[in-house]
Amino acid sequence: MKTIVALQAVVTAAPLDGEPSAAELDAIEAEMPLIRAEVELLDTVIALMDRPANELDTRRARRAHARVLAARAALANAGTGGAA
């Protein structure tokens, strides 16, 4: 039986050390308000999946969505970009 092996070396951009760089940690920290707002919106949506939404639930979902939009706008205005 013949074995099949790759004839080319594996190409990697840089060796992986498993830890984020300082720049990556700074970027995560800058995006943390957006991440928190998105998690809150996701929690709201999940809570509304198993029951019909009443007026308070609708307001909660609207406020959570507004927080996500505000966090995205703040991040974009800060010039650091952001998740789309």
C-alpha positions in Angstrom: 0.0 0.0 0.0 1.3 3.4 -0.9 1.1 6.4 1.5 0.2 9.8 0.2 2.2 12.7 1.6 2.2 16.3 0.9 5.0 17.4 -1.4 4.9 21.0 -0.1 5.7 22.4 3.3 2.8 23.7 5.3 2.6 27.5 4.9 1.8 29.6 7.9 1.9 33.3 8.3 3.6 33.2 11.7 4.2 30.6 14.3 1.2 30.3 16.7 2.0 30.8 20.3 -1.6 30.5 21.4 -1.8 34.0 23.1 -3.2 37.2 21.6 -0.9 40.0 21.1 -1.1 43.3 22.9 -2.6 45.0 19.9 -5.3 42.3 19.6 -6.1 42.7 23.3 -6.4 46.4 22.9 -8.8 45.9 19.9 -10.9 43.6 22.0 -11.0 46.0 24.9 -12.1 48.8 22.5 -14.9 46.7 21.1 -16.1 45.4 24.6 -19.0 47.9 24.8 -20.3 46.6 21.5 -19.8 43.0 22.5 -21.7 43.5 25.8 -24.5 45.2 23.9 -24.7 42.4 21.4 -24.8 39.8 24.2 -27.6 41.7 25.9 -29.6 41.8 22.6 -29.0 38.1 22.1 -30.2 37.3 25.7 -33.3 39.3 25.0 -34.1 37.5 21.7 -33.5 34.1 23.3 -35.9 35.0 26.2 -38.6 36.0 23.7 -38.3 32.8 21.7 -40.5 30.7 24.0 -43.3 33.1 24.7 -45.3 35.8 23.0 -43.9 39.2 23.5 -45.8 41.7 25.5 -45.3 45.5 25.6 -42.5 45.3 28.1 -40.7 42.7 26.2 -41.0 44.7 23.0 -39.5 47.8 24.8 -36.7 45.7 26.2 -35.8 44.3 22.7 -36.0 47.8 21.2 -33.7 49.3 23.9 -31.2 46.4 23.5 -31.2 47.0 19.7 -30.7 50.7 20.2 -27.7 50.0 22.5 -26.1 47.9 19.8 -26.6 50.6 17.3 -25.2 53.2 19.7 -22.2 51.1 20.5 -21.5 50.5 16.8 -21.7 54.2 16.1 -19.4 55.0 18.9 -16.9 52.5 17.8 -17.0 53.7 14.2 -16.7 57.3 15.3 -13.7 56.4 17.4 -12.0 55.4 14.2 -11.2 51.8 15.3 -13.6 50.2 12.8 -16.0 47.6 14.1 -17.8 44.4 13.5 -20.5 44.6 10.8 
